[in-house]
Amino acid sequence: MDKEIQKSAEELIDVIRNSAQYRNYCSCMETLEEYPGLLDRIMELRKKTIEVYHASTSEDLLENSEELGREFKDLEKYPEVNAFLEAEEEMIHILKDLTSRIATSVDIRIPGLFAG
């Protein structure tokens, strides 16, 4: 990678890591880690969600979605889980926006990948 691009990328990473949003995300993650097994439950439920939506037939999707909904509802009883999910969603939006802005601002024509 070009040294100037590498330097700019490192600077952007530093800005992200020092942002209030990222510090909040890290704080929420640390809080969840104080509850044994809770973060593992969240990650396992996410994995199951992806599997259900990719492997289910339309008939099974509703039933499996209801079961996943019940499991998420159980986790949402913890304010720490809700805070983590909100912080994570904010970080995902930041990263998606950055990626999209870079991809659409550079004129590289790769069909189906992104428009520049």
Number of C-alpha atoms within 10 A of each C-alpha: 6 6 8 9 10 11 12 11 12 12 12 12 12 11 12 16 13 11 12 11 16 18 14 18 21 16 15 20 19 13 15 20 13 10 11 9 11 16 19 13 14 17 12 11 17 14 11 14 17 10 11 17 14 10 11 14 10 9 8 12 15 13 12 16 15 11 13 17 14 12 14 16 11 10 18 14 10 12 10 17 20 14 19 21 17 15 20 19 13 16 17 12 11 15 13 12 12 11 12 13 12 12 15 12 11 11 11 12 10 9 7 6 9 13 14 13
